[in-house]
Amino acid sequence: MGLTGEGEGRPPVKVGVPVGDVTAGILAATGALAAYIERLRTGLGQYVDTSLLEASLIHTYWPAAMAFATGECAGPMGSAHPVAAPYQAFPTADGWINVGAMSEPTWRGTAQALDMPWIADDERFSTNAARMRNRKELVELMTAVLRMRSTDHWVAAFERTGVPAGPVKTIKQALEDPQTQARDMVIHVDHPVAGEMQALGLPIKFSHGNGMTRRGAPLYGEHTREVLQAAGFGNDEIETLAQANVVHLHAAA
């Protein structure tokens, strides 16, 4: 939260999604896979440990590197970038657009897309270091122009000049985006209680095997018996584990 928000003097802002929680799960799964590979090689098992603290800290790779190198702490910058400009969200006539000019070619492409060729060689903005020093003035100049036309107009203009840019979308717009649909990131699943419903798809695609699920989120203990049977446990053993409260078996309706 010390890195997120609109700047000095403004209240801390949390990230819009639970980054630490989700990342901890991903790290735990990755660690388990790594430990399994090690067991296949050596025959030795091991304890895998991570936490919400580590899962959160790992996302500070850039601010942490800057702190290690300079002893200074980065603060909130809104949507701006700590080492490049212009690299942030700008308002348009009907929404917002993210523009990312990280290099000399993309900076010159930005000037071309804005129909402001003179700005590329203006001494205030001719280098990235100069643009960082004069970022406030640069943002004001760009904002005045970008507010004149729609987001779609500017996305097309930046695309023609090779500048990374894209609209700031709502979650609903992002889910309905053609690329989201093309990547099977919105799927229909059958849930045992809720029936057919939409869910997010698997973000990893495989060339072989089934990387897609059609099951809804499982009920507590719904697949315990199935998983244990696949691991070689017999029904009597599974019932014994359940009676001892080692595992939980979902009671069929």
C-alpha beads as a LAMMPS data file, in Angstrom:
LAMMPS data file: protein, C-alpha beads

253 atoms
252 bonds

1 atom types
1 bond types

-500.0 500.0 xlo xhi
-500.0 500.0 ylo yhi
-500.0 500.0 zlo zhi

Masses

1 110.0

Atoms # bond

1 1 1 0.000 0.000 0.000
2 1 1 3.028 2.268 0.453
3 1 1 3.592 2.014 -3.309
4 1 1 -0.001 2.370 -4.470
5 1 1 -2.004 5.567 -4.864
6 1 1 -1.832 8.996 -6.466
7 1 1 1.126 10.461 -4.636
8 1 1 2.486 12.108 -1.519
9 1 1 -0.090 13.335 0.951
10 1 1 -2.811 11.028 -0.347
11 1 1 -4.180 8.065 1.667
12 1 1 -2.616 4.626 1.053
13 1 1 -4.523 2.528 -1.475
14 1 1 -4.671 -1.245 -1.659
15 1 1 -4.284 -3.175 -4.888
16 1 1 -7.657 -4.010 -6.436
17 1 1 -7.133 -7.787 -6.222
18 1 1 -5.691 -10.001 -3.425
19 1 1 -2.214 -10.301 -4.933
20 1 1 -0.557 -11.819 -1.861
21 1 1 -3.238 -14.457 -1.359
22 1 1 -3.277 -15.609 -4.972
23 1 1 0.506 -15.501 -5.351
24 1 1 0.972 -17.578 -2.181
25 1 1 -1.167 -20.301 -3.740
26 1 1 0.834 -20.175 -6.974
27 1 1 4.122 -20.308 -5.046
28 1 1 2.892 -23.251 -2.974
29 1 1 1.882 -25.148 -6.112
30 1 1 5.188 -24.334 -7.831
31 1 1 7.134 -25.402 -4.748
32 1 1 5.209 -28.682 -4.543
33 1 1 5.978 -29.417 -8.193
34 1 1 9.663 -28.633 -7.682
35 1 1 9.766 -30.881 -4.605
36 1 1 8.037 -33.662 -6.544
37 1 1 10.637 -33.440 -9.311
38 1 1 13.370 -33.620 -6.681
39 1 1 11.728 -36.696 -5.156
40 1 1 11.634 -38.377 -8.568
41 1 1 15.375 -37.736 -8.864
42 1 1 16.494 -38.547 -5.331
43 1 1 13.649 -40.435 -3.663
44 1 1 13.577 -37.850 -0.870
45 1 1 10.511 -35.872 0.108
46 1 1 10.586 -32.513 1.813
47 1 1 8.488 -29.843 3.507
48 1 1 7.481 -26.926 1.278
49 1 1 6.811 -23.609 3.001
50 1 1 5.725 -20.146 1.848
51 1 1 3.643 -17.323 3.306
52 1 1 1.539 -14.288 2.469
53 1 1 4.481 -12.096 3.552
54 1 1 6.882 -13.669 1.054
55 1 1 4.215 -13.777 -1.634
56 1 1 3.703 -10.031 -1.220
57 1 1 7.388 -9.100 -0.947
58 1 1 8.260 -10.952 -4.154
59 1 1 6.174 -8.409 -6.087
60 1 1 8.387 -5.567 -4.847
61 1 1 11.280 -6.738 -7.037
62 1 1 11.699 -3.337 -8.721
63 1 1 11.180 -1.036 -5.700
64 1 1 13.283 -3.427 -3.598
65 1 1 16.157 -3.294 -6.110
66 1 1 15.979 0.504 -6.078
67 1 1 16.004 0.550 -2.268
68 1 1 18.994 -1.821 -2.144
69 1 1 20.875 0.283 -4.702
70 1 1 20.076 3.784 -3.460
71 1 1 18.782 3.435 0.080
72 1 1 15.718 5.429 -0.961
73 1 1 12.119 4.268 -0.845
74 1 1 9.844 4.545 -3.845
75 1 1 6.445 6.034 -3.142
76 1 1 3.056 5.990 -4.853
77 1 1 3.065 7.380 -8.397
78 1 1 -0.451 6.658 -9.581
79 1 1 -0.175 4.870 -12.928
80 1 1 3.207 6.461 -13.757
81 1 1 6.468 4.555 -14.177
82 1 1 9.443 5.145 -11.839
83 1 1 12.107 5.308 -14.580
84 1 1 10.353 6.163 -17.855
85 1 1 8.036 8.839 -19.242
86 1 1 5.503 9.061 -20.709
87 1 1 4.420 5.741 -19.249
88 1 1 1.034 5.999 -17.564
89 1 1 -2.718 6.342 -18.005
90 1 1 -4.131 9.462 -19.634
91 1 1 -7.751 10.671 -19.841
92 1 1 -9.372 10.778 -23.272
93 1 1 -12.663 12.240 -24.494
94 1 1 -14.564 9.156 -23.352
95 1 1 -12.319 7.174 -20.995
96 1 1 -8.680 6.405 -20.289
97 1 1 -5.718 5.055 -22.245
98 1 1 -2.409 3.608 -21.065
99 1 1 0.613 4.768 -23.052
100 1 1 4.039 3.169 -22.601
101 1 1 6.938 4.980 -24.308
102 1 1 9.987 3.184 -22.915
103 1 1 12.463 3.906 -25.721
104 1 1 13.529 6.586 -28.163
105 1 1 11.558 5.027 -31.070
106 1 1 8.379 4.792 -28.993
107 1 1 8.834 8.366 -27.754
108 1 1 9.085 9.615 -31.329
109 1 1 6.105 7.409 -32.202
110 1 1 4.184 9.092 -29.406
111 1 1 4.918 12.539 -30.801
112 1 1 3.807 11.347 -34.237
113 1 1 0.592 9.761 -32.949
114 1 1 -0.298 12.963 -31.104
115 1 1 0.444 15.009 -34.247
116 1 1 2.958 16.964 -32.193
117 1 1 6.261 16.253 -34.022
118 1 1 7.933 19.289 -32.440
119 1 1 7.668 17.796 -28.970
120 1 1 10.100 14.957 -29.767
121 1 1 13.075 17.329 -30.030
122 1 1 11.999 19.867 -27.415
123 1 1 14.941 20.068 -24.985
124 1 1 12.563 19.542 -22.092
125 1 1 11.557 16.143 -23.466
126 1 1 14.307 15.092 -25.905
127 1 1 15.705 12.390 -23.585
128 1 1 14.107 10.111 -21.052
129 1 1 16.047 11.818 -18.250
130 1 1 14.687 15.179 -19.394
131 1 1 11.164 13.805 -19.636
132 1 1 11.394 12.435 -16.116
133 1 1 12.537 15.829 -14.829
134 1 1 9.712 17.587 -16.669
135 1 1 7.096 14.861 -16.415
136 1 1 4.419 17.104 -14.919
137 1 1 4.640 19.532 -17.842
138 1 1 4.771 16.681 -20.342
139 1 1 1.681 15.036 -18.856
140 1 1 -0.221 18.317 -18.991
141 1 1 0.645 18.831 -22.681
142 1 1 -0.293 15.269 -23.631
143 1 1 -3.483 15.315 -21.586
144 1 1 -4.709 18.454 -23.336
145 1 1 -4.390 16.706 -26.701
146 1 1 -5.611 13.261 -25.657
147 1 1 -8.792 14.707 -24.140
148 1 1 -9.825 15.895 -27.602
149 1 1 -10.543 12.469 -29.091
150 1 1 -11.898 9.054 -28.094
151 1 1 -9.930 6.191 -26.607
152 1 1 -10.500 4.085 -29.745
153 1 1 -9.080 6.861 -31.915
154 1 1 -5.915 7.080 -29.848
155 1 1 -5.428 3.315 -29.565
156 1 1 -5.462 3.124 -33.372
157 1 1 -3.117 6.127 -33.677
158 1 1 -0.555 4.674 -31.271
159 1 1 -0.794 1.278 -32.927
160 1 1 0.067 2.824 -36.294
161 1 1 3.231 4.390 -34.864
162 1 1 4.343 1.312 -32.911
163 1 1 3.720 2.643 -29.407
164 1 1 2.416 0.226 -26.750
165 1 1 -0.995 1.571 -25.732
166 1 1 -4.342 0.216 -24.664
167 1 1 -7.645 1.241 -23.132
168 1 1 -8.380 1.051 -19.429
169 1 1 -11.350 -1.322 -19.332
170 1 1 -13.889 -2.320 -16.747
171 1 1 -13.831 -5.957 -15.611
172 1 1 -16.944 -6.640 -17.694
173 1 1 -15.318 -5.125 -20.784
174 1 1 -12.148 -7.140 -20.176
175 1 1 -14.118 -10.383 -19.840
176 1 1 -16.017 -9.641 -23.057
177 1 1 -12.893 -8.678 -25.006
178 1 1 -12.390 -10.797 -28.171
179 1 1 -8.877 -11.760 -27.096
180 1 1 -10.180 -12.941 -23.713
181 1 1 -12.740 -15.086 -25.522
182 1 1 -10.194 -16.362 -28.055
183 1 1 -7.917 -17.512 -25.230
184 1 1 -10.768 -19.452 -23.554
185 1 1 -10.478 -17.353 -20.414
186 1 1 -14.250 -17.341 -19.902
187 1 1 -15.730 -20.826 -19.676
188 1 1 -19.041 -22.423 -18.729
189 1 1 -18.965 -24.942 -15.896
190 1 1 -21.493 -27.187 -14.178
191 1 1 -21.725 -26.606 -10.447
192 1 1 -23.476 -29.228 -8.289
193 1 1 -25.503 -26.555 -6.462
194 1 1 -25.545 -23.429 -8.650
195 1 1 -25.954 -25.262 -11.958
196 1 1 -24.371 -23.922 -15.147
197 1 1 -22.333 -20.774 -14.574
198 1 1 -19.442 -18.789 -16.001
199 1 1 -15.935 -18.906 -14.588
200 1 1 -12.399 -17.898 -15.474
201 1 1 -10.517 -20.366 -17.644
202 1 1 -7.041 -21.822 -17.143
203 1 1 -4.349 -19.204 -17.862
204 1 1 -1.832 -21.887 -18.918
205 1 1 -2.315 -23.648 -22.250
206 1 1 -0.863 -27.072 -23.068
207 1 1 -0.058 -28.560 -26.466
208 1 1 -0.989 -32.048 -25.191
209 1 1 -3.539 -33.263 -22.684
210 1 1 -6.604 -31.601 -21.267
211 1 1 -5.823 -28.201 -19.830
212 1 1 -9.480 -27.200 -19.558
213 1 1 -11.918 -27.857 -16.765
214 1 1 -15.693 -27.973 -16.956
215 1 1 -16.194 -28.503 -13.239
216 1 1 -17.347 -25.741 -10.968
217 1 1 -15.585 -24.946 -7.702
218 1 1 -15.743 -28.149 -5.608
219 1 1 -17.842 -28.527 -2.506
220 1 1 -15.970 -29.229 0.696
221 1 1 -14.681 -32.810 0.454
222 1 1 -16.459 -33.444 -2.857
223 1 1 -13.472 -35.147 -4.494
224 1 1 -11.692 -36.530 -1.426
225 1 1 -12.639 -40.144 -2.154
226 1 1 -11.775 -39.777 -5.838
227 1 1 -8.327 -38.326 -5.077
228 1 1 -7.494 -40.944 -2.450
229 1 1 -8.624 -43.771 -4.695
230 1 1 -6.334 -42.449 -7.431
231 1 1 -3.504 -42.503 -4.881
232 1 1 -4.148 -46.202 -4.187
233 1 1 -6.302 -46.104 -1.040
234 1 1 -9.103 -48.633 -0.737
235 1 1 -12.648 -47.754 0.374
236 1 1 -12.147 -49.257 3.840
237 1 1 -8.973 -47.220 4.357
238 1 1 -10.724 -44.054 3.199
239 1 1 -13.628 -44.652 5.586
240 1 1 -11.176 -45.196 8.454
241 1 1 -9.431 -41.902 7.668
242 1 1 -12.772 -40.104 7.522
243 1 1 -13.944 -41.573 10.854
244 1 1 -10.702 -40.425 12.438
245 1 1 -11.295 -36.905 11.018
246 1 1 -8.097 -37.104 8.991
247 1 1 -10.038 -36.344 5.810
248 1 1 -13.520 -35.078 5.059
249 1 1 -15.920 -36.847 2.725
250 1 1 -18.712 -34.801 1.214
251 1 1 -22.079 -36.383 1.926
252 1 1 -23.930 -36.999 -1.337
253 1 1 -27.339 -35.331 -1.529

Bonds

1 1 1 2
2 1 2 3
3 1 3 4
4 1 4 5
5 1 5 6
6 1 6 7
7 1 7 8
8 1 8 9
9 1 9 10
10 1 10 11
11 1 11 12
12 1 12 13
13 1 13 14
14 1 14 15
15 1 15 16
16 1 16 17
17 1 17 18
18 1 18 19
19 1 19 20
20 1 20 21
21 1 21 22
22 1 22 23
23 1 23 24
24 1 24 25
25 1 25 26
26 1 26 27
27 1 27 28
28 1 28 29
29 1 29 30
30 1 30 31
31 1 31 32
32 1 32 33
33 1 33 34
34 1 34 35
35 1 35 36
36 1 36 37
37 1 37 38
38 1 38 39
39 1 39 40
40 1 40 41
41 1 41 42
42 1 42 43
43 1 43 44
44 1 44 45
45 1 45 46
46 1 46 47
47 1 47 48
48 1 48 49
49 1 49 50
50 1 50 51
51 1 51 52
52 1 52 53
53 1 53 54
54 1 54 55
55 1 55 56
56 1 56 57
57 1 57 58
58 1 58 59
59 1 59 60
60 1 60 61
61 1 61 62
62 1 62 63
63 1 63 64
64 1 64 65
65 1 65 66
66 1 66 67
67 1 67 68
68 1 68 69
69 1 69 70
70 1 70 71
71 1 71 72
72 1 72 73
73 1 73 74
74 1 74 75
75 1 75 76
76 1 76 77
77 1 77 78
78 1 78 79
79 1 79 80
80 1 80 81
81 1 81 82
82 1 82 83
83 1 83 84
84 1 84 85
85 1 85 86
86 1 86 87
87 1 87 88
88 1 88 89
89 1 89 90
90 1 90 91
91 1 91 92
92 1 92 93
93 1 93 94
94 1 94 95
95 1 95 96
96 1 96 97
97 1 97 98
98 1 98 99
99 1 99 100
100 1 100 101
101 1 101 102
102 1 102 103
103 1 103 104
104 1 104 105
105 1 105 106
106 1 106 107
107 1 107 108
108 1 108 109
109 1 109 110
110 1 110 111
111 1 111 112
112 1 112 113
113 1 113 114
114 1 114 115
115 1 115 116
116 1 116 117
117 1 117 118
118 1 118 119
119 1 119 120
120 1 120 121
121 1 121 122
122 1 122 123
123 1 123 124
124 1 124 125
125 1 125 126
126 1 126 127
127 1 127 128
128 1 128 129
129 1 129 130
130 1 130 131
131 1 131 132
132 1 132 133
133 1 133 134
134 1 134 135
135 1 135 136
136 1 136 137
137 1 137 138
138 1 138 139
139 1 139 140
140 1 140 141
141 1 141 142
142 1 142 143
143 1 143 144
144 1 144 145
145 1 145 146
146 1 146 147
147 1 147 148
148 1 148 149
149 1 149 150
150 1 150 151
151 1 151 152
152 1 152 153
153 1 153 154
154 1 154 155
155 1 155 156
156 1 156 157
157 1 157 158
158 1 158 159
159 1 159 160
160 1 160 161
161 1 161 162
162 1 162 163
163 1 163 164
164 1 164 165
165 1 165 166
166 1 166 167
167 1 167 168
168 1 168 169
169 1 169 170
170 1 170 171
171 1 171 172
172 1 172 173
173 1 173 174
174 1 174 175
175 1 175 176
176 1 176 177
177 1 177 178
178 1 178 179
179 1 179 180
180 1 180 181
181 1 181 182
182 1 182 183
183 1 183 184
184 1 184 185
185 1 185 186
186 1 186 187
187 1 187 188
188 1 188 189
189 1 189 190
190 1 190 191
191 1 191 192
192 1 192 193
193 1 193 194
194 1 194 195
195 1 195 196
196 1 196 197
197 1 197 198
198 1 198 199
199 1 199 200
200 1 200 201
201 1 201 202
202 1 202 203
203 1 203 204
204 1 204 205
205 1 205 206
206 1 206 207
207 1 207 208
208 1 208 209
209 1 209 210
210 1 210 211
211 1 211 212
212 1 212 213
213 1 213 214
214 1 214 215
215 1 215 216
216 1 216 217
217 1 217 218
218 1 218 219
219 1 219 220
220 1 220 221
221 1 221 222
222 1 222 223
223 1 223 224
224 1 224 225
225 1 225 226
226 1 226 227
227 1 227 228
228 1 228 229
229 1 229 230
230 1 230 231
231 1 231 232
232 1 232 233
233 1 233 234
234 1 234 235
235 1 235 236
236 1 236 237
237 1 237 238
238 1 238 239
239 1 239 240
240 1 240 241
241 1 241 242
242 1 242 243
243 1 243 244
244 1 244 245
245 1 245 246
246 1 246 247
247 1 247 248
248 1 248 249
249 1 249 250
250 1 250 251
251 1 251 252
252 1 252 253
